[in-house]
Amino acid sequence: MFLSETAASGPTFFNLVPLVVFIPVIGLLFNIIFGKWLGEKAIGWIASIAAGLTFLVAVILGVSLLNHPEEVIVPLVDWISIGELQIEWAFQVDTLSVTMMLVVAGVGTLIHIYSIGYMHDDVRFQGDPGRYRRFFVYMNLFIAAMMVLVSADSYLMLFVGWEGVGLCSYLLIGFWFEKGKDGIGNALAAKKAFITNRVGDFGMLIAIFIMFGAFGSLNFGEVFAQSAQVSESVILAITLLMLVGVAGKSAQIPLYVWLPDAMAGPTPVSALIHAATMVTAGVYLITRSFPLYETVQQAQDIVALVGGITALFAATIAVGQFDIKKVLAYSTISQLGFMVAAVGIGAYAAGMFHLVTHAFFKALLFLSAGSVILGIEHGHHHLEHNSKGKKGGTEFDPQDMRNMGGLRTRMKTTFWVYLIGSLALVGIFPFAGFWSKDEILLEEQMLFPPAYWILIFAAFLTAFYMGRQVLMVFFGKSRSEATEHAKENPALITVPLIVLAFFSAVGGTLNLPRLHSFAEWLEHTVTTIHPVEFNIVTAIVATLVAAFGLFLSWAVYSWRYKQLQDLPPAKRPDDPLRQWLGPIFTGMENKWWVDELYSAIILNPYVRISHFLAETVDWRFWHDWFHDSVIARGFKVSARFLAGAFDLGFIDGIANGIARVTVRIAGSLRKIQTGYVRNYALSVLLGVVVIIGYLILR
């Protein structure tokens, strides 16, 4: 039934592709309907099995592409039929879409399994175990929405998944909506993500409208086939408006501001959003739209510059953060900048390869950070149980790296996997990031040197802030009692970390020179890809830059940090860089005040205008004056006139006048009604005489 065809090299099963959407939907529906009768582990495993089966289908599709590497369209139903707009709900199976399916479902499955253990504790720490089922329903929905996005064969179907992941991010970032600063911090973070992405989605929608007007279709194949026949100015408008959408989804300047606040969601959510799903959508969109971007060089240059500047800018902010997840959040923005810069210059294989390896080590880092937070939470709750949970009247923050230290000996598994993830992110040989990041740097060096130098500096900062994080979290002495009582987490949490650590270590084999080329796999879909030879000079330069960053972080946060610990607490700075960099470090710590700038030029004026419209225009003018004075008083005056002068005077006057005339006529006629028969007989006689006279005269 599901055997699509038998190619010369083996069987294919492309008709299975709808299952990548249906399976997670079935999983979430099962938990919605029957979850209230199931235990936590059953709910978690049902969701995880749904994600795992989705990954299995993606693997089968990948094997089918090995046998038949050409693009296959699998129609499901006729979706929209309006005039010239004829769109099927159809799935596109090719090496690009299946690569995304494998990443989303594979990493997503490990995150689901990890969440079974993590959320068991988190819902209790947050005081609401009843939300456990809701979490896994949202997670399955996220996988389903992402699968719609990457399997679409048209921009409109892609946009459905695009909006779906935006909705899921809102639900999951605000999962603990009543928590956070002032009891609304998490809700505000979710709203910020949702609204910021709506700005990007507006650009995406306008691009789709222009595209349909220019091409008469939204189908990928039909649009790309006509791209050479449409004016460059139209395609430039489409591609730049798409870039606005990319800036929203993949957190590029100027719409990156939502992603750090997404840390308000539970840690598995951070891993799913940052590593495998929503933020990769923009990189995928540009790669999928390569025939359009290659038509106009200006669009490619702008995309590359946006990516490079974002990579460097976010890296500087990561240096000044103390929240363990915020460091990783800005790292994600920076690494997405690397990917966008790569696909912007046409290095699609390098950008997508880094997307794949980044999914491994960034999911590993976020989940490992969650393991650290959970371990410290256990230590903190142990102290609370013994009435020692608070100090100085302030709440303890388990995510603040200034409260950590010394976890290398207390959480050994988490330490080793975190170290592997960090080395992979930094780009140290032979870990996965070494191969993917160096390929981006090589192509930037050849095709767009300005972005190369920007990314080299960003790579140095990456090594520095990751070295800083590892040293502050795992080395030195414990800087809080909760950290001293931290303990390693159970296997349900650590085993997914070990699996991700394995792929973070060996993921580079997906694109080893002369052994296996990721570019050769991808060029069946992205036809302009040309494999790039490994360059030892670029690799050495990038490695030396990373090594220097790690050495400098050790010098600052090991050697200098120990010296600072000998100072009295009142004179001890929380970070050595604060002494040396002064206002520059303050700027990094405060994210260069971009949020404050947006508040000053966008949010605050918007709020003031809203207050003016609500209070002055709507209430004082429209309600108090127009409603009460114009409408209400006008109604009363007109009502009095209609009821008095018009109704009583005119209408009643007519009716009463008719009545008086009728009375007078009746009074006159009554006089001839005497009641005597002789009078009536006389009247009859006179009448007869009149009639006879008339007849005679006639």
C-alpha positions in Angstrom: 0.0 0.0 0.0 2.7 2.5 1.0 5.2 1.3 -1.7 5.4 4.3 -4.0 7.5 2.7 -6.7 10.3 0.2 -7.1 13.3 2.0 -8.5 16.3 0.4 -10.0 18.2 0.7 -6.8 15.5 -0.4 -4.3 12.0 0.3 -3.0 10.7 3.7 -1.9 8.0 4.6 0.6 7.2 8.2 -0.1 3.5 7.8 0.5 4.3 7.5 4.2 5.1 11.2 4.4 1.6 12.3 5.7 2.3 10.3 8.8 5.0 12.8 9.9 2.1 15.1 10.7 -0.6 12.6 11.6 1.4 10.6 14.2 2.2 13.6 16.5 -1.4 14.8 16.1 -2.7 11.3 17.1 -0.3 11.4 20.1 -1.6 14.7 21.4 -5.3 13.7 20.8 -4.7 10.5 22.7 -3.3 12.4 25.7 -6.1 15.0 25.5 -8.9 12.3 25.5 -7.4 9.6 27.7 -4.6 11.4 29.5 -6.7 12.1 32.6 -6.9 8.4 33.3 -3.2 7.8 32.7 -0.2 8.3 34.9 2.5 10.9 34.2 5.0 8.4 32.8 2.3 6.9 30.4 1.5 10.4 29.2 5.1 11.2 28.7 5.9 8.0 26.9 2.9 8.3 24.6 4.1 11.7 23.5 7.7 10.5 23.2 6.6 7.4 21.2 4.7 9.6 18.8 7.8 11.7 18.3 9.9 8.6 17.9 7.6 7.1 15.3 7.7 10.3 13.4 11.5 10.1 13.4 11.2 6.5 12.1 9.0 7.6 9.2 11.6 10.3 8.4 14.3 7.7 8.4 12.3 5.5 6.0 11.9 8.6 3.8 15.6 9.2 3.9 16.4 5.6 2.9 13.8 6.0 0.1 15.7 9.0 -1.1 18.9 7.1 -1.2 17.2 4.7 -3.6 15.4 7.5 -5.5 17.0 10.9 -4.8 14.7 13.0 -7.0 12.0 15.2 -5.6 8.6 13.5 -5.1 5.2 15.3 -4.5 2.6 13.3 -2.5 -0.8 15.0 -2.8 -3.3 14.5 0.0 -6.4 16.6 -0.7 -7.5 19.6 -2.8 -7.2 22.5 -0.4 -8.0 25.8 -1.9 -9.8 26.5 -5.2 -10.6 30.2 -5.8 -10.3 31.5 -9.3 -6.7 31.2 -10.5 -5.6 30.1 -7.0 -5.5 26.3 -7.1 -3.6 24.8 -4.1 -3.4 21.2 -3.0 -2.4 20.1 0.4 0.6 18.1 -0.8 3.8 17.0 0.8 7.2 17.5 -0.9 9.8 14.8 -0.2 13.3 15.7 -1.1 16.7 15.8 0.5 16.2 19.2 2.1 12.7 18.5 3.6 13.8 15.1 4.9 17.0 16.6 6.4 14.7 18.9 8.4 12.3 16.1 9.3 15.2 14.0 10.7 16.5 16.9 12.8 13.2 18.0 14.1 11.9 14.5 14.9 15.2 13.0 16.0 16.3 15.8 18.4 12.6 16.3 19.4 12.3 12.7 20.5 15.3 13.0 22.8 13.9 16.2 24.2 10.5 14.5 24.8 12.2 11.6 26.7 14.2 14.0 28.8 11.0 16.0 29.5 9.4 12.9 31.2 11.9 13.2 34.0 12.4 16.9 34.0 8.7 17.9 34.1 8.0 15.4 36.8 10.0 17.6 39.1 9.3 21.0 37.5 5.5 20.8 37.8 6.0 20.1 41.5 8.6 22.8 42.0 6.1 25.2 40.4 3.2 23.9 42.4 0.9 22.5 39.7 1.3 18.8 38.8 -1.9 19.0 36.8 -0.2 20.7 33.9 2.0 17.7 33.1 -0.3 16.4 30.5 -0.8 19.9 28.9 2.9 20.2 28.4 3.2 17.1 26.3 0.1 18.0 24.3 1.8 21.3 23.4 5.1 19.5 22.6 3.5 17.1 20.2 1.6 20.0 18.6 5.0 21.7 18.1 6.4 18.7 16.3 3.3 18.5 14.1 3.4 22.2 13.2 7.1 22.0 12.3 6.5 19.0 10.1 3.8 20.9 8.2 6.3 23.7 7.6 9.2 21.5 6.3 7.1 19.1 4.3 5.0 21.8 2.4 5.1 22.0 -1.4 3.8 25.6 -1.5 4.5 28.8 0.4 0.9 28.9 1.7 1.1 25.5 3.2 4.5 26.4 4.6 2.9 29.5 6.1 0.4 27.3 8.0 3.2 25.5 9.7 5.0 28.8 10.1 2.1 30.2 12.1 1.6 26.9 13.9 5.1 27.0 15.4 4.5 30.6 16.4 1.4 29.6 18.3 3.2 26.7 20.0 6.0 28.9 21.0 3.5 31.3 22.7 1.8 28.4 24.5 5.1 26.9 25.7 7.0 30.1 26.6 4.1 31.2 28.7 3.5 27.7 30.1 3.9 29.0 33.6 2.1 32.2 32.7 1.4 33.2 36.3 5.1 33.0 37.2 7.9 35.4 36.7 8.4 39.0 37.7 5.3 40.5 39.4 3.4 37.3 38.6 3.2 38.2 34.9 6.8 38.0 33.7 6.4 34.8 31.8 3.1 35.9 30.3 4.8 39.1 29.0 7.7 37.0 27.6 5.2 34.8 25.7 3.4 37.9 24.4 6.7 39.5 23.4 7.6 36.4 21.3 4.1 36.3 19.7 4.0 40.0 18.8 7.6 40.2 17.6 6.9 37.2 15.3 3.7 38.8 14.0 5.9 41.7 12.8 8.0 39.2 10.9 5.0 37.3 9.7 3.6 40.6 8.2 6.6 40.8 6.0 6.2 37.1 5.0 2.5 37.6 4.1 3.3 40.7 1.9 5.9 38.6 0.2 3.4 35.9 -0.5 0.8 38.4 -1.8 3.4 39.9 -4.2 4.5 36.4 -5.2 1.0 35.4 -6.2 0.5 38.6 -8.1 3.8 38.1 -10.0 3.7 34.4 -10.6 0.1 33.5 -10.4 1.0 30.6 -8.1 2.4 29.8 -4.7 3.7 26.3 -5.5 7.5 26.0 -5.1 8.1 24.4 -8.5 5.9 26.8 -10.4 7.3 29.9 -8.7 11.0 28.8 -9.2 10.4 27.9 -12.9 9.2 31.4 -13.6 11.8 33.3 -11.5 13.9 34.2 -14.6 10.9 35.8 -16.3 9.9 38.2 -13.5 11.7 41.6 -13.0 14.5 41.7 -10.5 12.9 44.5 -8.6 9.8 42.3 -7.8 12.0 39.4 -6.7 14.1 41.8 -4.6 11.0 42.9 -2.8 9.8 39.3 -2.3 13.2 38.2 -0.9 13.7 41.2 1.4 10.2 40.8 2.8 10.9 37.1 3.3 14.0 38.3 5.2 11.7 40.2 7.6 10.0 36.9 8.3 13.3 35.2 8.7 14.4 37.9 11.2 11.3 37.1 13.3 11.5 33.3 13.2 15.3 32.9 13.3 15.9 35.8 15.6 18.0 38.1 13.5 18.5 41.8 13.9 16.3 43.7 14.6 13.7 41.1 15.6 15.9 38.9 17.8 14.7 40.4 21.1 12.0 37.7 21.7 14.4 34.7 21.9 16.2 35.5 25.1 12.9 36.0 26.9 11.8 32.6 25.6 13.8 31.2 28.5 10.7 31.8 30.6 9.4 28.4 29.4 10.6 25.1 30.9 14.1 24.1 29.9 12.9 21.4 27.4 11.0 24.1 25.6 14.2 26.2 25.3 15.9 23.2 23.8 13.1 22.4 21.3 12.8 26.0 20.2 16.5 26.9 20.0 17.9 23.6 18.7 15.4 21.8 16.4 12.3 23.7 15.5 11.1 27.3 15.3 14.4 29.2 15.0 15.6 26.9 12.1 12.6 27.8 10.0 14.1 31.0 8.6 17.3 29.3 7.5 15.2 26.6 5.9 13.0 29.2 4.1 16.0 30.9 2.5 17.5 27.6 1.5 14.2 26.4 0.0 13.9 29.7 -1.9 17.4 29.6 -3.3 16.3 30.2 -7.0 14.7 33.5 -5.9 17.7 34.7 -3.8 20.2 33.8 -6.5 18.3 35.9 -9.0 19.3 39.1 -7.2 22.8 39.6 -5.7 21.6 42.5 -3.6 19.3 40.3 -1.6 22.1 37.8 -0.9 24.5 40.5 0.3 21.9 42.0 2.6 21.1 38.5 4.1 24.8 37.8 4.6 25.4 41.1 6.3 22.3 40.7 8.6 23.5 37.3 9.6 27.1 38.4 10.2 26.2 41.4 12.3 23.7 39.4 14.3 26.3 36.7 15.0 28.8 39.3 16.4 26.2 41.5 18.2 24.6 38.6 20.0 28.0 37.1 21.0 29.0 40.4 22.7 25.8 40.2 24.8 26.4 36.6 25.8 29.7 37.6 27.4 27.9 39.7 29.9 25.1 37.4 31.0 24.9 35.6 34.3 21.8 33.5 33.7 23.0 30.1 32.4 20.1 29.8 29.9 20.4 33.4 28.7 24.1 32.8 27.7 22.9 29.9 25.6 20.0 31.9 24.2 22.3 34.7 22.9 24.6 31.9 21.7 21.7 30.6 19.6 21.1 34.0 18.1 24.8 34.2 17.2 24.9 30.7 15.7 21.8 31.5 13.7 23.7 34.5 12.4 26.4 32.1 11.2 23.7 30.0 9.3 21.9 33.0 7.8 25.3 34.5 6.7 26.1 31.2 5.0 22.8 30.7 3.1 22.9 34.4 2.3 26.0 34.0 0.1 24.8 30.8 -1.4 26.7 28.4 0.9 23.5 26.4 1.5 25.3 23.1 2.3 27.5 24.9 4.9 24.5 26.7 6.5 22.3 23.6 6.6 25.2 21.4 7.9 25.7 23.9 10.7 21.9 23.8 11.3 22.1 20.0 11.8 25.2 20.0 14.0 24.0 22.9 16.0 20.8 21.0 16.7 22.9 18.3 18.4 25.1 20.4 20.6 22.7 23.2 21.4 20.0 20.8 22.4 22.7 19.1 24.5 23.7 22.4 26.1 20.2 23.5 26.9 19.2 20.1 28.3 22.4 19.9 30.3 21.7 23.4 31.6 18.3 22.1 32.7 20.0 19.2 34.4 22.2 21.7 36.3 19.2 23.8 37.3 17.3 20.8 38.4 20.2 19.5 40.5 20.5 22.9 42.2 16.8 23.1 42.7 17.0 19.7 44.5 19.7 21.2 46.7 17.7 24.4 47.3 14.6 22.5 48.3 16.6 20.3 50.6 17.7 23.4 52.3 14.2 24.8 52.4 13.1 21.6 54.0 15.6 22.3 56.7 14.5 26.0 57.0 17.6 27.3 55.3 16.2 28.0 51.9 16.5 31.8 51.9 19.3 34.2 52.7 19.1 37.9 53.4 15.4 37.9 52.6 16.1 37.4 48.8 14.8 34.6 46.6 17.4 32.1 45.4 18.0 32.0 41.6 19.0 28.5 40.5 19.9 29.8 37.0 22.4 32.5 38.1 25.9 31.3 37.4 27.2 33.4 40.3 25.4 31.0 42.6 27.1 27.9 41.1 30.6 26.6 41.0 32.2 23.2 41.9 29.5 21.1 40.1 32.2 19.2 38.2 32.5 16.8 41.2 28.8 16.7 42.2 27.2 16.3 38.7 29.9 14.3 36.8 27.8 13.1 33.9 26.3 16.5 33.4 29.7 18.1 33.5 31.2 15.8 30.8 28.3 16.1 28.4 28.2 19.9 28.9 32.0 20.0 28.2 31.5 18.1 25.0 28.6 20.4 23.9 30.7 23.4 24.7 33.7 22.2 22.7 31.4 21.4 19.8 29.9 24.9 19.9 33.3 26.5 20.1 34.6 24.5 17.1 37.4 22.4 18.6 38.6 19.4 16.6 37.2 16.7 16.2 33.7 17.7 17.5 30.8 18.4 15.1 31.0 22.2 15.3 34.6 22.2 14.0 33.5 20.8 10.7 30.3 22.9 10.2 31.6 26.3 11.5 34.9 26.0 9.6 33.0 25.3 6.3 31.0 28.5 6.8 34.1 30.5 7.5 35.9 29.0 4.4 33.0 29.9 2.1 32.6 33.4 3.6 36.3 33.9 3.1 36.0 33.0 -0.6 32.7 34.6 -1.4 32.1 37.5 1.0 35.3 38.6 3.0 33.6 41.3 5.1 31.3 38.7 6.7 34.3 36.4 7.2 36.1 38.9 9.5 32.9 39.6 11.4 32.3 35.9 12.0 35.9 35.2 13.0 35.6 37.8 15.8 32.2 36.2 16.7 33.9 32.8 16.8 36.5 34.2 19.3 33.7 35.6 21.5 31.9 32.2 21.3 35.0 30.4 22.7 35.4 33.1 25.4 31.8 33.1 26.7 31.5 29.3 26.6 34.8 29.0 28.5 33.5 31.5 31.0 30.3 29.6 31.5 31.9 26.2 32.0 34.4 27.6 34.5 31.8 29.6 36.5 29.3 26.6 36.6 31.6 23.6 37.1 35.0 24.7 38.4 36.2 26.4 41.5 34.3 26.4 44.8 30.6 26.3 45.3 29.2 29.8 45.8 25.9 28.9 47.4 24.6 26.3 49.8 22.2 25.0 47.3 25.0 24.2 44.9 26.8 22.3 47.7 23.8 20.1 48.0 23.2 19.6 44.3 23.2 16.0 43.0 23.2 14.2 39.7 19.8 13.5 38.0 18.4 10.1 37.2 19.0 8.2 34.0 15.8 9.4 32.3 17.5 12.8 32.2 21.1 11.9 31.7 20.7 9.2 29.0 19.3 11.6 26.3 22.2 13.9 27.2 24.7 11.1 26.6 23.1 10.3 23.2 23.2 14.0 22.2 26.8 14.2 23.4 27.7 11.3 21.1 26.2 13.0 18.1 27.8 16.3 19.1 31.1 14.5 19.1 30.8 12.5 15.8 28.2 14.6 13.9 31.0 16.0 11.7 31.1 12.6 10.0 28.0 13.7 8.1 30.3 15.8 5.9 33.8 14.4 6.2 36.1 15.3 3.4 36.5 12.5 0.8 34.3 10.1 2.9 30.8 11.5 2.9 29.5 14.8 1.5 26.5 16.4 3.0 26.6 18.8 0.0 26.2 15.8 -2.4 23.1 14.7 -0.5 21.6 18.2 -0.5 22.5 19.1 -4.1 19.7 16.8 -5.4 17.4 19.5 -4.1 19.5 22.7 -4.0 21.0 22.3 -7.4 23.4 25.2 -7.2 25.5 23.6 -4.4 29.1 22.8 -5.2 31.1 20.8 -2.7 34.0 22.7 -1.1 37.3 21.1 -0.4 38.6 21.1 3.2 41.1 23.9 3.7 43.7 23.2 6.4 44.7 26.9 6.7 41.2 28.1 7.5 40.8 25.2 10.0 44.0 26.1 11.8 43.2 29.8 11.9 39.7 29.1 13.3 41.0 26.6 15.8 43.7 29.0 17.0 41.1 31.7 17.4 38.9 29.4 19.4 41.8 28.2 21.5 42.8 31.7 22.3 39.3 32.5 23.4 39.3 29.5 25.7 42.7 30.4 27.1 41.6 34.0 27.8 38.5 32.8 29.5 40.6 30.5 31.7 43.0 33.3 32.5 40.1 35.5 33.6 37.7 33.1 35.2 40.1 30.6 36.8 43.3 32.5 37.7 41.8 36.0 38.2 38.6 34.6 39.8 40.5 32.8 42.5 42.3 36.1 43.3 39.0 37.9 43.7 37.7 35.3 46.1 40.3 36.4 48.6 38.8 39.9 48.7 36.2 40.9 51.3 32.7 40.3 50.0 31.9 44.1 50.0 34.9 44.7 47.6 34.6 41.6 45.5 33.1 42.2 42.0 30.7 39.6 40.7 32.7 39.4 37.5 36.4 40.2 36.8 35.5 41.8 33.4 33.5 44.4 35.3 36.7 45.8 36.7 38.6 45.8 33.4 35.9 46.7 30.9 33.7 49.0 33.0 30.9 50.5 31.0 31.5 48.1 28.1 30.7 45.1 30.3 27.7 47.0 31.7 26.5 47.4 28.1 26.9 43.7 27.5 25.2 42.9 30.7 22.3 45.2 29.8 22.1 43.8 26.3 23.2 47.2 24.9 19.9 48.6 26.1 18.1 47.5 22.9 15.0 46.5 24.8 15.0 49.9 26.5 15.5 51.6 23.1 12.5 49.7 21.7 10.5 50.7 24.7 11.5 54.3 24.2 10.8 54.6 20.5 8.1 52.0 20.0 6.4 50.6 23.1 6.2 53.7 25.3 4.8 55.9 22.5 2.4 53.1 21.6 1.3 52.9 25.2 0.9 56.7 25.4 -1.1 56.7 22.2 -3.2 53.9 23.5 -3.9 55.7 26.8 -4.7 58.9 24.8 -7.1 57.0 22.5 -8.7 55.1 25.4 -9.0 57.9 28.0 -9.2 61.1 25.9 -10.7 60.1 22.6 -12.8 57.1 23.6 -13.8 58.1 27.2 -13.7 61.8 27.5 -14.6 62.8 23.9 -16.6 59.8 22.6 -18.3 58.7 25.9 -18.5 61.8 28.0 -19.0 64.4 25.3 -20.3 62.8 22.2 -22.4 60.1 23.9 -23.6 62.1 26.9 -23.8 65.6 25.3 -24.5 65.1 21.6 -26.3 61.7 21.5 -28.0 61.6 24.9 -28.9 65.3 25.1 -29.9 65.4 21.4 -32.1 62.3 22.0 -33.7 63.9 25.0 -34.4 67.2 23.2 -35.8 65.4 20.1 -37.8 63.0 22.3 -39.4 66.0 24.1 -40.2 67.7 20.8 -41.6 64.5 19.3 -43.6 63.6 22.4 -44.8 67.2 23.1 -45.1 69.5 20.1 -45.2 66.9 17.4 -47.1 64.0 19.0 -49.4 65.9 21.4 -49.7 69.1 19.4 -49.7 68.0 15.8 -50.7 64.3 15.7 -53.2 64.5 18.5 -54.5 67.8 17.1 -55.4 66.0 13.8 -57.0 63.1 15.5 -59.0 65.4 17.9 -60.0 67.7 15.1 -61.4 64.8 13.1 -63.3 63.7 16.1 -64.8 67.2 16.7 -65.9 67.5 13.1 -67.5 64.0 13.3 -69.3 65.0 16.4 -70.7 68.2 14.8 -71.8 66.3 11.7 -73.4 63.7 13.9 -75.2 66.4 15.9 -76.6 67.9 12.7 -77.8 64.6 11.3 -79.3 63.7 14.6 -81.9 66.5 14.3 -83.5 64.7 11.4 -83.9 61.6 13.4 -87.2 62.8 15.1 -88.7 59.4 15.8 -92.2 60.3 14.2 -93.5 58.1 11.5 -95.3 60.9 9.8 -92.1 62.8 9.3 -90.4 59.8 7.8 -93.5 59.2 5.5 -93.3 62.8 4.4 -89.6 62.5 3.6 -90.3 59.4 1.5 -93.1 61.3 -0.3 -90.9 64.2 -1.0 -88.2 61.9 -2.3 -90.6 60.2 -4.7 -91.8 63.5 -6.0 -88.2 64.7 -6.6 -87.3 61.5 -8.5 -90.6 61.6 -10.6 -90.0 65.2 -11.3 -86.4 64.5 -12.4 -87.6 61.8 -14.7 -90.4 63.9 -16.3 -88.1 66.8 -16.9 -85.5 64.6 -18.4 
